[in-house]
Amino acid sequence: MNALLKTDLEGIPLFARGKVRDVYDLDERLLIVATDRISAYDCVMPNGIPEKGKVLTAMSLFWFDLTKDIVQNHLITADVGRYPEALRRFEDQLEGRSMLVRKAKRIDLECVVRGYLSGSGWKEYRATGVVCGIRLPPGLRESERLPAPIFTPATKADSGHDENISFEQAADLVGEALAGRLREISIAIYEKARDYADGRGILIADTKFEFGLIDGEIILIDEILSPDSSRFWPKDRYAPGRPQDSFDKQFVRDYLDTLDWDKAPPAPALPDEIVRKTAEKYREAYQKLVTGHGSRV
């Protein structure tokens, strides 16, 4: 099975090509296509993960529906049959991996919520006892569940690495009222998703959201709660005090860490076995969370 690494929609204006998604401009709407590209350490791997884009899209559609009582999102439809006529001839590239969405003014802030101490949060806590300006209780272990979820925003970078910032810095960037509302919405989405996933055998350690504005209303955009934007841990193997097994692309990062690679482009190709196991992890997360709720990959 081949991976779709790049879309080619002749005659449709390209709006942006990100690390994973190709976005096309349809005036007041956008077409977002999740390819099978995979990135790590801000580098896109030369080979992709077959069907990954379809898993990401199906998961986002599920979470958009589950969280729409908290905040509205940008989704119009993911049914190619309801797309504009000019897009339907590209069905082979779009089916199962695309969304037609409303165009919003993006808020340039990564809205990160952490429920467990891991990744860059763990590194900062270990050094300072603080994560993004929030002082945490002493003596916490790696991967430990936090007393309450914390909002730890980051700057939104189109290229390069996002930078963790404090809430006060976020307020300086977007305004205190908007930053406060984004914090409130982000934590509410995380808590609802965390509780749902816990019942399906997955711990959501942390995740990040993106938001935009349409007519002054905050709208959830991009993807949501996928293995690309979140840390998903199997609940039955969870043990604080160490790194956790995961369903996310940490598996790819762990492989890359065994190589003599300086984390700068060009990235090395992933071996077939790593590709296969990564695809299995993405699909297993999907099956645990979404199967039985009307979605299919």
PyMOL commands that set and color helices and strands:
alter all, ss='L'
color gray80, all
select helices_A, chain A and resi 52-67+80-82+85-88+91-94+119-128+167-174+176-198+235-237+250-256+272-289
alter helices_A, ss='H'
color red, helices_A
select strands_A, chain A and resi 14-17+21-26+29-34+39-40+43-44+75-77+98-102+105-106+109-116+130-131+134-135+145-151+154-155+202-214+217-221+230-234
alter strands_A, ss='S'
color yellow, strands_A
deselect
rebuild
show_as cartoon
